[in-house]
Amino acid sequence: RAGRLRRFPVAATAEGCETARVLDIRRLEQADLDAAWQLGRLAFGSTQQTPPAHRPDLDGCLVRWGGFDESGRLVAKATDLRHDQWWGGRVVPASGVAGVAVEPEQRGRGATRSVMTALLEGARDRGAVVAALFCTSTAVYRSLGFEACGVMRDVDVPTALLPRGAAPAGVRLRPADAGDLPAVRAVYAEIGRAGNGLLTRHGGLFADPTDGTLPDGIDGITLAEDAGGALVGYASWQRGRGYDDSSVITVPDCLALTGDAALALLASLGGWVSVAPTVRFRLPPWVDAVTARLPLERTREHRVDVWMHRPLDVAAAVAARGWPAGVAGSVAFRLVDPLLGGNDGGWRLTLEDGSGRLEPAAGEPAAVLDVRGWSLLWCGSARAAQLRQAGFLRGGDAADDAGLDALLGSGGPSGLLDYF
């Protein structure tokens, strides 16, 4: 509910003594947005030009949380983006955490923990079962139960090294217009459904323009169609500036459902060689039709963004996602989550027929799994033996490790293609 207050104690040090102060945590209202913008501007170095304070079309897409000191001044903020993610071929409700900022004078005094705790509890209450963020400090978010589970990578490829020539037989290229956007979304959804972690890009923050134009920041979308006219791949691109040695074609998406479609799209991008010596790709976290045809030995990293994950409701998350149909069995463990008490406790994970359930365990399981270790297994980023080495798993025996790997870690690699 807008205006709901939650009072969080925040540790503060004054003259060498621990004192207690309280932040009022509540959802931000329109009157708070200018102060929130200024707080974010200082944190992230944004332009001093204030954007429009309120966009009605975003009302159902995000929840802004703020922490106010005793005088009523906004000193901390964070935004819960209403995302959905693909996990095991199913759509899972998620929170995308963004815009976390704290007044410089308040840093290191618990304000981030206060506002983030309210955000995570609020996201769980609205139905989100997992959360993701791109971090500026792994230490801060690890203290809140998040763990770094992967990176989003942008790489530069010499245009001259891309495949050249005409599109393979049976593939036709053409430019997209606004009427093609639903088909483009369908190709993206098929890619997302086959993997783990990608945002669904459905509605809300990803709503298509209503004025017949392409999405903001996109100069063109090249479509690859098969002989029957079905869309089997696309590349969205930004032309950039100039035509000298510094010119770059930026490709936020180059996704294909067939190898021939990938070759055709790469050849089209290679056609920019006379005016842009570099093409910048955002690569998925797994080998796909496009990545398998890039000269990876010649790529150079342009930007790497670390993303982190944590569960909000472990039982609901297990039930919501899809699991490999050929994997079955059960394993018991004790999950340690000091921040979100609903996750903390003894559990038994059972998988069968492509579905999973997490139920309270009988007795006290021997294996003890930290919530950060849960995220690494869930995201396919580590195995049980590695969790033991990192200190995220203790107790139990080899059978417990094998069960955690085979069941909780059975989903495969995960990642994101959208920064937020």
C-alpha positions in Angstrom: 0.0 0.0 0.0 1.3 3.4 -0.9 2.5 5.3 2.1 2.9 2.2 4.3 5.6 2.9 6.9 8.1 0.4 8.2 10.5 1.5 10.9 13.9 0.0 10.7 16.7 0.4 13.3 20.0 1.5 11.7 23.3 1.3 13.5 25.2 4.6 13.8 28.5 5.4 15.5 28.9 8.7 17.3 31.9 9.5 19.4 32.9 5.9 19.6 29.6 4.7 21.0 26.9 2.6 19.2 23.7 4.5 19.1 20.4 3.6 17.5 18.4 5.6 15.0 15.4 4.7 12.9 14.6 5.1 9.3 11.0 5.3 8.1 10.7 3.1 5.1 7.8 3.5 2.8 6.8 3.4 -0.9 7.7 6.7 -2.6 4.9 8.9 -3.9 4.9 11.5 -6.6 5.9 14.2 -4.2 9.1 12.2 -3.4 10.3 11.7 -7.0 12.4 14.9 -7.4 14.3 14.0 -4.2 14.7 10.5 -5.4 16.1 11.7 -8.8 18.6 13.9 -7.0 19.7 11.1 -4.8 20.2 8.8 -7.8 22.0 11.6 -9.8 24.6 11.9 -7.1 25.1 8.2 -6.8 25.4 7.4 -10.5 26.7 10.6 -12.0 23.7 11.3 -14.1 22.9 14.5 -15.9 21.5 17.4 -13.8 18.5 17.6 -16.1 15.5 16.2 -14.2 13.3 13.8 -16.2 9.5 13.9 -16.1 8.6 13.2 -12.5 5.8 10.8 -13.2 4.9 8.5 -16.0 1.4 6.9 -15.6 2.3 4.1 -17.9 4.9 2.9 -15.4 2.5 2.7 -12.4 2.1 -1.0 -12.6 5.7 -1.8 -13.6 7.7 -0.7 -10.6 7.6 0.1 -6.9 10.0 2.7 -5.5 11.0 2.4 -1.9 12.6 5.1 0.2 14.2 5.6 3.6 13.5 8.8 5.5 15.4 10.2 8.5 13.9 11.8 11.6 13.4 15.1 9.8 11.5 13.4 6.9 14.4 13.8 4.4 14.9 11.0 1.8 18.4 9.4 2.5 18.1 6.1 0.7 16.1 4.6 -2.1 15.7 1.4 -4.2 13.4 0.3 -7.0 11.6 -3.0 -7.4 11.0 -3.7 -11.1 8.2 -6.1 -11.9 10.0 -8.6 -14.1 9.3 -12.1 -15.2 12.1 -14.5 -16.1 12.4 -17.7 -18.0 13.4 -20.6 -15.8 13.2 -24.1 -17.3 10.8 -23.1 -20.0 8.3 -21.5 -17.6 7.7 -17.9 -16.7 8.7 -17.1 -13.1 7.7 -13.8 -11.4 10.8 -11.9 -10.4 12.0 -8.6 -8.9 14.7 -6.6 -10.8 16.4 -4.5 -8.2 17.6 -1.2 -9.6 18.4 2.4 -8.6 19.8 1.6 -5.1 21.2 4.9 -3.8 22.2 6.3 -0.4 23.1 9.8 0.6 26.9 10.1 0.8 26.8 11.0 4.5 24.7 8.0 5.4 26.8 5.3 3.7 28.1 2.5 5.9 25.4 3.0 8.5 22.8 0.4 7.5 20.6 2.5 5.3 21.0 0.2 2.3 20.1 -2.8 4.4 17.0 -1.1 5.7 15.6 -0.1 2.3 16.6 -3.3 0.6 14.9 -5.4 3.3 11.7 -3.6 2.7 12.0 -3.9 -1.0 12.7 -7.7 -0.9 9.8 -8.3 1.5 7.5 -6.1 -0.6 8.5 -7.9 -3.8 7.8 -11.3 -2.2 4.5 -10.1 -0.9 3.4 -9.1 -4.4 4.3 -12.5 -5.7 7.9 -12.3 -6.9 9.8 -15.5 -6.0 13.4 -14.6 -7.2 15.3 -11.4 -7.4 18.2 -10.2 -9.6 20.4 -7.1 -9.8 23.5 -5.7 -11.4 25.9 -4.9 -8.7 28.1 -1.9 -7.9 29.4 -3.7 -4.8 29.3 -7.5 -4.3 30.1 -7.1 -0.6 27.0 -5.0 0.0 24.6 -7.4 -1.7 26.3 -10.5 -0.5 25.5 -9.3 3.0 21.8 -9.3 1.9 21.9 -12.9 0.6 22.7 -12.2 -3.0 25.5 -14.0 -4.8 27.3 -13.2 -8.1 26.1 -15.9 -10.5 27.3 -14.6 -13.9 28.1 -11.7 -16.1 26.5 -9.9 -19.0 29.2 -9.4 -21.7 29.5 -7.0 -24.6 32.3 -7.8 -27.0 33.8 -6.1 -30.0 34.4 -8.1 -33.2 36.3 -6.8 -36.2 33.7 -6.4 -38.9 36.1 -7.7 -41.6 36.2 -11.1 -39.8 32.4 -11.7 -39.9 31.0 -14.1 -42.5 30.5 -12.4 -45.8 28.5 -13.1 -48.9 24.9 -13.8 -49.8 22.5 -15.3 -47.3 22.4 -19.1 -47.4 19.8 -20.7 -49.7 16.4 -20.7 -48.1 17.0 -17.6 -45.9 15.7 -14.1 -46.9 16.7 -10.9 -45.2 14.6 -7.8 -45.0 14.3 -4.7 -42.7 11.6 -4.8 -40.0 9.0 -2.2 -39.3 6.8 -1.8 -36.2 4.3 -4.4 -37.5 7.0 -7.0 -37.2 7.7 -6.5 -33.5 5.3 -9.2 -32.2 7.1 -11.8 -34.4 10.5 -10.5 -33.1 9.3 -10.9 -29.6 8.2 -14.5 -30.4 11.7 -15.4 -31.6 13.2 -13.9 -28.4 10.7 -15.8 -26.3 11.7 -19.1 -28.0 15.4 -18.3 -27.2 14.5 -17.4 -23.6 12.3 -20.5 -23.1 15.2 -22.7 -24.0 17.5 -21.2 -21.4 17.4 -19.8 -17.9 17.3 -16.3 -16.5 16.4 -14.2 -19.5 13.6 -11.6 -18.9 10.4 -12.3 -20.8 10.3 -8.7 -22.2 6.5 -9.0 -22.2 4.5 -5.8 -21.7 5.1 -3.3 -18.9 8.6 -1.9 -19.1 9.0 -3.6 -22.5 5.8 -2.5 -24.2 6.3 -1.8 -27.9 5.9 1.8 -29.1 2.4 2.8 -30.1 3.3 5.3 -32.7 4.5 2.9 -35.3 8.2 3.4 -34.6 10.9 1.0 -33.5 11.9 0.8 -29.8 14.0 3.7 -28.5 17.6 3.6 -29.4 17.2 1.1 -32.2 18.0 2.3 -35.7 17.1 -0.9 -37.5 16.1 -4.5 -37.1 17.2 -7.0 -39.8 14.9 -10.0 -40.1 15.9 -13.5 -41.3 13.0 -15.5 -42.7 12.9 -19.1 -43.9 11.6 -20.2 -47.3 8.0 -20.3 -45.9 8.2 -16.7 -44.7 8.5 -17.6 -41.0 10.8 -15.5 -38.9 13.9 -17.5 -37.8 16.2 -14.8 -36.5 16.8 -11.1 -36.2 19.5 -8.5 -35.4 18.6 -5.2 -33.8 21.3 -2.5 -34.3 22.4 1.0 -33.6 24.3 2.8 -36.3 26.5 5.0 -34.1 28.4 8.0 -35.3 30.9 8.6 -38.1 32.6 6.3 -40.6 36.2 6.4 -39.5 38.3 3.9 -37.6 36.3 4.6 -34.4 32.9 3.8 -35.8 31.0 1.0 -34.1 27.8 -0.8 -35.0 26.2 -1.8 -31.7 24.0 -5.0 -31.8 21.9 -5.4 -28.6 20.3 -8.6 -30.0 21.5 -11.0 -32.6 19.4 -14.1 -32.1 18.7 -17.0 -34.5 16.8 -20.3 -34.4 18.9 -21.9 -37.1 22.5 -21.9 -38.1 21.7 -20.6 -41.6 19.7 -17.7 -40.1 22.7 -16.9 -37.9 25.1 -16.9 -40.9 22.8 -14.6 -42.9 22.5 -12.1 -40.1 26.2 -12.1 -39.5 26.9 -11.6 -43.2 24.5 -8.6 -43.2 26.4 -7.0 -40.3 29.7 -7.8 -42.0 28.4 -5.6 -44.9 29.2 -2.5 -42.7 32.9 -3.1 -43.1 33.6 -0.1 -45.3 32.2 2.4 -42.8 32.4 0.7 -39.4 35.4 -1.5 -38.5 33.8 -2.9 -35.3 30.6 -4.6 -34.5 29.7 -4.8 -30.8 27.6 -7.8 -29.7 25.9 -8.7 -26.5 26.5 -12.4 -26.1 24.2 -14.9 -24.3 25.6 -16.9 -21.4 25.5 -20.1 -23.5 26.6 -21.1 -26.9 23.8 -20.3 -29.4 23.5 -20.3 -33.2 25.2 -16.9 -33.5 28.0 -17.3 -30.9 28.9 -20.7 -32.5 29.7 -18.8 -35.7 31.7 -15.8 -34.3 35.5 -15.7 -34.4 35.6 -15.8 -30.6 39.4 -15.7 -30.5 39.3 -12.2 -32.0 36.7 -10.8 -29.7 37.6 -8.1 -27.2 35.6 -7.4 -24.1 34.0 -3.9 -24.2 32.0 -4.2 -21.0 31.3 -6.8 -18.4 28.4 -6.4 -15.9 28.2 -8.7 -12.9 24.7 -9.9 -12.0 23.6 -11.4 -8.7 20.7 -13.6 -7.7 18.8 -14.5 -4.6 15.5 -16.4 -3.8 12.6 -14.5 -2.2 10.4 -17.6 -1.7 12.3 -20.8 -2.2 9.2 -23.1 -2.1 7.2 -21.0 -4.6 10.3 -20.6 -6.8 10.8 -24.4 -7.0 7.1 -24.9 -7.9 7.1 -22.1 -10.5 10.1 -23.1 -12.6 10.4 -26.0 -15.0 12.9 -28.8 -14.4 14.5 -31.4 -16.7 12.0 -34.1 -17.5 14.5 -36.8 -17.1 15.6 -35.9 -13.6 13.9 -37.4 -10.6 14.7 -37.9 -6.9 14.8 -36.0 -3.7 17.4 -34.5 -1.3 17.1 -32.9 2.1 19.1 -30.0 3.4 19.0 -27.1 5.9 18.8 -23.7 4.2 20.3 -20.7 6.0 18.8 -17.4 5.1 19.1 -14.8 7.9 17.3 -12.0 6.0 14.1 -13.7 4.8 13.0 -16.1 7.5 10.4 -17.8 5.3 13.3 -19.4 3.4 15.3 -20.5 6.5 14.8 -24.0 7.7 15.0 -27.7 6.8 13.7 -28.6 3.4 13.3 -31.6 1.1 13.5 -31.0 -2.6 11.7 -33.5 -4.9 11.8 -33.5 -8.7 9.7 -35.7 -11.0 8.1 -35.4 -14.4 9.6 -31.9 -15.1 8.2 -30.4 -11.9 9.5 -29.7 -8.5 8.3 -29.2 -4.9 10.1 -28.0 -1.8 8.5 -29.2 1.5 9.6 -29.0 5.1 12.0 -31.8 5.9 11.3 -34.4 8.6 13.9 -34.0 11.4 17.1 -32.0 11.0 19.0 -32.5 7.7 22.7 -33.1 7.9 23.6 -30.9 4.9 23.6 -27.2 5.6 23.3 -24.9 2.6 23.8 -21.1 2.7 21.3 -19.0 0.7 24.2 -17.8 -1.5 25.1 -21.4 -2.3 21.4 -22.0 -3.2 21.7 -19.3 -5.8 24.9 -20.7 -7.3 23.3 -24.1 -7.7 19.9 -22.7 -8.9 21.7 -20.6 -11.6 24.0 -23.4 -12.7 27.1 -21.5 -11.6 28.7 -24.0 -9.2 28.6 -27.5 -8.0 28.4 -28.8 -4.5 32.1 -29.5 -4.1 32.8 -26.0 -5.1 30.3 -24.7 -2.6 32.1 -26.6 0.2 35.3 -25.0 -0.8 33.7 -21.6 -0.7 32.1 -22.3 2.7 28.5 -22.3 1.4 27.8 -26.0 2.1 28.8 -28.0 5.2 27.7 -31.2 6.9 26.1 -34.1 5.1 28.0 -36.6 2.9 28.8 -37.4 -0.7 25.2 -38.6 -1.3 23.9 -35.2 -0.3 26.3 -33.5 -2.6 25.3 -35.7 -5.5 21.6 -35.1 -4.8 22.1 -31.3 -4.7 24.1 -31.4 -8.0 21.6 -33.7 -9.7 18.5 -31.9 -8.6 18.9 -28.3 -7.6 21.9 -27.9 -10.0 20.2 -29.6 -12.9 18.9 -26.6 -14.7 22.0 -25.6 -16.6 23.6 -22.1 -17.1 21.7 -18.9 -16.7 22.1 -15.3 -17.7 20.6 -12.0 -18.7 20.6 -9.9 -21.9 19.0 -6.7 -20.4 20.7 -4.3 -18.1 18.5 -2.7 -15.4 
